[in-house]
Amino acid sequence: MTRFSAWSVFWNGLTNQMGWKPQWRTPELKADYDVVIVGGGLHGLATAYYLAKNHGISKIAVLEKGWLGGGNAGRNTTIVRSNYVMPGNREFYERSLKLWENLSFDLNYNVMFSQRGHVTLLHSPEAIDAAARRYNTMRLTGSDAEIWSLEELKRNIPHLNYAADARFPIFGAAVQRRAGTARHDAVVWGYARAADKRGVEIIQNCEVLGVTRENGHITRLETSRGNVGVKKVGFAVAGNTSLLWEMAGLGTLPIESHILQAFVTEPVKPLLDQVLVFGVGGANFYMSQSDKGGLVFGGDIDWYKSYAQRGNLPIVQDVAECALSIMPCLGRVRLLRHWGGVVDMSMDGSHFICKTPLDNLYLNAGWNYGGFKASPGSGWYFSDLIANDRPHSDIVNHDLKRFERGHTIDERGAGPDPKLHG
Ligand SMILES: Cc1cc2nc3c(=O)[nH]c(=O)nc-3n(C[C@H](O)[C@H](O)[C@H](O)COP(=O)(O)OP(=O)(O)OC[C@H]3O[C@@H](n4cnc5c(N)ncnc54)[C@H](O)[C@@H]3O)c2cc1C
């Protein structure tokens, strides 16, 4: 496989770009594997990569029912941050952010990680107090965090609605400078290429249709390309987790599948250097500017359960209203397109990386709005769990039994309502 370097770019420029090879192979499904990861999104690919790289496991397959990146991996608004406060979450997301910081180098693929800063607007003195508590905790536990005064915010982002009589007047902002964005499909391709290079077999158009169990152990998966024998299986299917769980005969999960939409406007000149977040009460809106100039917007989930990868009009209105209320100068900018993805909302807003009632099945799920930034960390911790058959100390509470124990990991203190875990 071609190694990307300044020299290879230069050489291919001289030779009519004829020297590039396919980025990964297209193997046939084998009769059996040591580890099969179901789901070729970012979490599945990252897990396979770290299983091969960190744990030396070589007979690994990733089974993907469609094409790589066709799920949420290629549909998200690409925000990366680690401003979490709950024990376990903060260690997990900080490790993930550190992996992001070295990812292009590690994968030898430019994932366009841009640490442009993540700015959460604060709309009351109480919101400043709450943010100070969260951001001080982040600093005390080894992350970076700042609170900006109104003057500092105005200097950095001059185009916001600073009117004192605005519906939600702005008082300041909570900022994480190391946070930012990355190009989502580059991350998919980078992980796929690097995993393939280490021997992982990536099988696209291969849907898992059935699970054969014997005495609490999965022996075989039935797929649209034939049956495959397995020693260990990892589910990393995001919005489809409940379907696979049912296939394995395990009943129901504390997860609901909801649609989350993203929006992009026509390109405009550079207007916003940071990721900007606006949230008051249950409302949730975020915005950044892509390298092409389009403003990328995200809002709330569609508030009804669905497996359809498309959105609806009320959220379009909701998101447009939020955009205009914080940045009125966008009034004449046109929305170009919007799309939807199926997110797996857990009942406390936190994820699951855990063992399951079956001794060789491992679960990676419950990513809510936030699994893109989690991808490197998720792959790192999930591969560690699969290889060593025990959870790392940072994720011991990220299991399914935490609800039975009364140990929920509720970042927002919002209770068991997926709508409120944005
Ligand atoms: C609109 C939107 C905006 C978002 N914005 C952000 C953001 O800004 N920041 C952030 O951190 N997170 C964000 N997220 C969340 C993030 O994208 C997801 O949490 C994350 O991508 C989920 O992990 P994944 O990449 O592995 O999922 P996916 O890419 O969905 O991968 C799961 C894969 O499993 C495959 N699959 C399902 N069933 C089967 C089967 N039976 N057999 C084989 N394969 C199967 C699917 O085809 C899919 O490719 C957003 C999500 C959406 C929808």
The ligand as a Tripos MOL2 file, in Angstrom:
@<TRIPOS>MOLECULE
LIG
   53    58     1     0     0
SMALL
NO_CHARGES

@<TRIPOS>ATOM
      1 C1        -26.6770   14.3250   12.2450 C.3       1 LIG1
      2 C2        -25.7070   13.8090   13.2530 C.ar      1 LIG1
      3 C3        -24.7890   14.6860   13.8220 C.ar      1 LIG1
      4 C4        -23.8570   14.2170   14.7360 C.ar      1 LIG1
      5 N1        -22.9210   15.0890   15.1960 N.ar      1 LIG1
      6 C5        -21.9450   14.6500   16.0200 C.ar      1 LIG1
      7 C6        -20.8980   15.5330   16.4240 C.ar      1 LIG1
      8 O1        -20.8360   16.7000   16.0050 O.2       1 LIG1
      9 N2        -19.9550   15.0580   17.2630 N.ar      1 LIG1
     10 C7        -19.9900   13.7890   17.7540 C.ar      1 LIG1
     11 O2        -19.1280   13.4400   18.5420 O.2       1 LIG1
     12 N3        -20.9460   12.9130   17.3650 N.ar      1 LIG1
     13 C8        -21.9230   13.3040   16.4970 C.ar      1 LIG1
     14 N4        -22.8930   12.4320   16.0760 N.ar      1 LIG1
     15 C9        -22.9150   11.0550   16.5940 C.3       1 LIG1
     16 C10       -21.9430   10.1320   15.8660 C.3       1 LIG1
     17 O3        -21.9910   10.3170   14.4950 O.3       1 LIG1
     18 C11       -22.2800    8.6830   16.2220 C.3       1 LIG1
     19 O4        -22.4270    8.5540   17.6180 O.3       1 LIG1
     20 C12       -21.1770    7.7190   15.7890 C.3       1 LIG1
     21 O5        -20.8480    7.9170   14.4330 O.3       1 LIG1
     22 C13       -21.6950    6.2840   15.9940 C.3       1 LIG1
     23 O6        -20.6960    5.3320   15.7970 O.3       1 LIG1
     24 P1        -20.3040    4.6760   14.3860 P.3       1 LIG1
     25 O7        -19.5160    5.6790   13.6080 O.co2     1 LIG1
     26 O8        -19.6490    3.3880   14.6120 O.co2     1 LIG1
     27 O9        -21.7660    4.4670   13.7580 O.3       1 LIG1
     28 P2        -22.2100    4.1380   12.2930 P.3       1 LIG1
     29 O10       -21.3950    4.8590   11.2950 O.co2     1 LIG1
     30 O11       -23.6930    4.3360   12.2520 O.co2     1 LIG1
     31 O12       -21.8180    2.6110   12.1690 O.3       1 LIG1
     32 C14       -22.6590    1.5100   12.4370 C.3       1 LIG1
     33 C15       -22.6160    0.6320   11.2060 C.3       1 LIG1
     34 O13       -23.2480   -0.5990   11.4990 O.3       1 LIG1
     35 C16       -23.8050   -1.0670   10.2820 C.3       1 LIG1
     36 N5        -24.7980   -2.1030   10.5900 N.ar      1 LIG1
     37 C17       -25.9960   -1.9650   11.1980 C.ar      1 LIG1
     38 N6        -26.6290   -3.1380   11.2620 N.ar      1 LIG1
     39 C18       -25.8060   -4.0610   10.6830 C.ar      1 LIG1
     40 C19       -25.9160   -5.4560   10.4450 C.ar      1 LIG1
     41 N7        -27.0050   -6.1410   10.8030 N.pl3     1 LIG1
     42 N8        -24.8930   -6.0790    9.8140 N.ar      1 LIG1
     43 C20       -23.7680   -5.3940    9.4470 C.ar      1 LIG1
     44 N9        -23.6320   -4.0630    9.6440 N.ar      1 LIG1
     45 C21       -24.6250   -3.3980   10.2570 C.ar      1 LIG1
     46 C22       -24.4290    0.2050    9.6790 C.3       1 LIG1
     47 O14       -24.6390    0.0640    8.2980 O.3       1 LIG1
     48 C23       -23.3600    1.2530   10.0160 C.3       1 LIG1
     49 O15       -22.4740    1.5040    8.9630 O.3       1 LIG1
     50 C24       -23.8550   12.8550   15.1460 C.ar      1 LIG1
     51 C25       -24.7710   11.9710   14.5820 C.ar      1 LIG1
     52 C26       -25.6770   12.4310   13.6270 C.ar      1 LIG1
     53 C27       -26.6450   11.4720   13.0200 C.3       1 LIG1
@<TRIPOS>BOND
     1     1     2 1
     2     2     3 ar
     3     2    52 ar
     4     3     4 ar
     5     4     5 ar
     6     4    50 ar
     7     5     6 ar
     8     6     7 ar
     9     6    13 1
    10     7     8 2
    11     7     9 ar
    12     9    10 ar
    13    10    11 2
    14    10    12 ar
    15    12    13 ar
    16    13    14 ar
    17    14    15 1
    18    14    50 ar
    19    15    16 1
    20    16    17 1
    21    16    18 1
    22    18    19 1
    23    18    20 1
    24    20    21 1
    25    20    22 1
    26    22    23 1
    27    23    24 1
    28    24    25 2
    29    24    26 1
    30    24    27 1
    31    27    28 1
    32    28    29 2
    33    28    30 1
    34    28    31 1
    35    31    32 1
    36    32    33 1
    37    33    34 1
    38    33    48 1
    39    34    35 1
    40    35    36 1
    41    35    46 1
    42    36    37 ar
    43    36    45 ar
    44    37    38 ar
    45    38    39 ar
    46    39    40 ar
    47    39    45 ar
    48    40    41 1
    49    40    42 ar
    50    42    43 ar
    51    43    44 ar
    52    44    45 ar
    53    46    47 1
    54    46    48 1
    55    48    49 1
    56    50    51 ar
    57    51    52 ar
    58    52    53 1
@<TRIPOS>SUBSTRUCTURE
     1 LIG1         1 GROUP 0 **** ****
